[in-house]
Amino acid sequence: MIDAIYIHIPFCVKKCSYCDFLSFQSDEKTIEKYVENLIKEIRLYPKYDYDTVYFGGGTPSLLKGEQIERILKELNIKENAEVTLELNPKTANSEKIKAFKKAGVNRLSIGIQSFNNKFLKKLGRIHNIEEGIEIYREARRIGFKNISLDLMFSLPDETIEDVKKDMKKLIELNPEHFSIYSLIWEPGTEFYNKLEKGEYQETDNDLEADMYEYIIDYAKKNSYHHYEISNFCKSGYEARHNTKYWRNEEYVGVGLGASGYLNGIRYKNQMKFNSYCDSILIGEKPILEKEVVDNVALEEYRHILGLRLLEEGIIPSDEEKYVKIYKELERDNFLKKVNGRYLLTERGVFLANNIFEKFI
C-alpha cells in the first residue's frame, strides 16, 4: 500500500558549510516555475491516498503558503494524516506560518542545529539563536501542536559542556520530537575543505561517544523515547513519515533529485533543473536512474533500515547467512532478541554503522 510522498524543494537562501544536499539559490520566478512542474509531476502518478506528506529540502519554507496549498490540493490526503514541512527560522514569519497551517501543514521540522551563535556561524546558518527560539514560539502561538527540532553535535571545537547547554535549552523548549545528528564530513563541502587544509579537526571518537551518551541519557530522563538512532520523541509523536522509510515501505518521491521507491524499484530523479523540466514538458516522469530491488537487496535494506528502529527492530530471517550474523552479533552483545525480534543493544547503538555493514 502506497501512502507516503516525499516532496523535494531544492532552494536555499545560502548553502550551509556542511551541506551536500541538492540545493541552490534562486529567485521567485524560478521557484514558481518549479512549483508548476512539481504539480505536473505529481499528476503523472496514481491518486494514492496519503497518510504522510513530507516537504524536505533545501528550504521548503522559502515557498509561499499559497504555493504549498496548491501542491497539497493535488494530493488525496487522509484524515489525520501527518503533513510535515522543514522550516529554516530565517525564512519564516508569523504570516507565513499561519499560511502553512491554513494550507494543511500540521507538523513543522525546524532547523535549529545549535543554540550557540558561534557554532551557527561556523555552520553557515543564516539565523541566530534568538530567531530560532522566536520562530518556534511563534509556531506554538499559531497553534502547531507537533513540532520537531533538528540539532547537530560533534562540531569543530565543540565540548561536552556545549552539548549539555544545547540539550538544556532544547528540553526547556519542550518539542514533541527532536533529531540530533553528529557532523558528517562530506567531500566537496566547505567543512571538508577546511578539514583537508587542517583548519578544522574531527572530534575525538571517545569524546563524540561521550556526547552521544549524554544526549541519550538526558533525553530519557526528560521523558523522550529514543526510538531511532538519531531521533527522540514524546510518547505517540514518532515521525510517521520517516518511520515508513525505516520499515522499508514504498513511497512516492517527487521533485528535483528526489528519491522514491515504488513497485520494487528504487529511483532517483533528474539532478539538473532544465533536464527535470524537459522531462515533465513531454509528459514523462523525470527519473534519472533506477535500481530493481531483488530479494537479496530487499533483505539487506530490511536489516540496515529496520535495525535503526530501536524499540521495534526486525523479525529475524531464517536464511543461513543471516542466522550466522545474528548469532555472532548477539554473542558480542551488539544485538538482543526481545519477543521474537532483534534489537540493537546499548553497545550496538554506538557502533551501529559497523553492524549495518555486516548485512551488506
ABEGO torsion letter per residue (X at the ends): XBABBBBBBABBABBBAABABBBBBBBAAAAAAAAAAAAAAAAABBBBBBABBBBBOEBAAABBAAAAAAAAAABBBBBGBBBBBBBBAAABBAAAAAAAAAAGBABBBBBAGBABAAAAAAAGBABBAAAAAAAAAAAAAAGBABBBBBBBBGBBGBBAAAAAAAAAAAAAAGBABBBBBBBBBBBGBAAAAAAAAGABBBBBAAAAAAAAAAAAAAAAAAGBBBABAABBBBBGABBAAAAAAAAGBBBBBBEBGBBBBBGGBBBBBBABAAAAAAAAAAGBBBBABBBBBBAAAAAAAAAAAAAABAAAEBBBBABAAAAAAAAAAAAAGABBBBGGBBBBBAAAAAAAAAAAAAAX
